[in-house]
Amino acid sequence: RTIELLHHKGKILHCDVKCDNWCLSDGTIGDAGGIPAADLQLIDFGRAIDLERLGCDGRQSDHLSQKLIGKASRDDMLCLAMRSNPPIPWSFDVDTYGVCQSVHVMLFGEHMVIDEKRWMPKKRLQRYHERDLWTKFFETLLKIEEGSKMAIGSRPASLRRLRRTLEEHLSTKQDSVKAALTHQSTFLWPKRPY
């Protein structure tokens, strides 16, 4: 949801989504029965691109149609469009690739290496990883459509469908999610009065 809001309401590309730039802060998840947990925030907007300012040549431009060419990340964080030879235009896929990297680190404890023949992570998912769910996740966010040369999962409708799939999956596991979030809250600093 954070990436959807950032792109489509904020009209901003973060360009540096990675594990180091997600911050857990003390909070309570209100719509989940007041579970003591943490708020997840995206930080460090030093590489961010304001898509509204990008088209400042006097013409009205649609931020959803903005395309860029070139590298905007470190080599190990380049989205698939930036890695292509010849380079292909990119936009929101720079951030959705970063989300893939972040999830890969959570699942495997290491950065994702891409199999450039399949455009999928080289590391294979195990049964205990909820293989079907995460395969769909990576396929959706990493697959490049031949015609448009755009990452399919970076489109607003694709990203929204994927988020809903993940939310539905989590809703079937409410008890274990609640237990994990409650356990996680014991590792956070107590809330400080300001």
C-alpha positions, 0 to 999 in steps of 0.5 A: 500500500505504501508504494501504491500511495507514493506513486499514485497519490504522491506522484513520486518515485523513491528510487532507493527502496531496499531493506535499509530504508524501511523503518519500524516505529512503535505503534498499534494497528488500529484496524486489526483489533488494536494489536501492539505492533509497529508501523512500517515507514519508507524513509530516505528520499534522497534519490526520489524523483518528483514526477509532477516536476519532471514534466515542467516544460509548460505542458500538462503531463500525466505522471503515470505515463512518465518514462525515464532511461538510464541508471538511478540506483546502485548496480545491485539494485538496478531494476530489470529495465535498467539492466536491459541491453539496449536500455528500455524506459522505466518508471514505477518498476524501479520501486517495485524491484526494490520491494522484491529485493526487500521481500527476498531478504526477508525470505532468504536473508540475502540480496536477490540475484536475478536469473536473466534468462527467466527474469526471476530470483536465482534462489529457489523457494522452499515449501515452507515459503508459501511457494505459490504465493511468493512465486506469483509475487515475484513473477508479477513484479519482475516480468517484463511485457514484450510489447510495452517493455514495461514491468507488468506488476508496476502498473497500478491495477497489477500492483493493486491486485497483487496487494489484495492477493497478499491481504487475502492470504494474510486474512486467512492466517490472522491468528498466527499474524497476530501472534507474530506481531505481538511477539515482534512488539516485545523487541521495540523500544517503549513509546516515549512521551514527547 
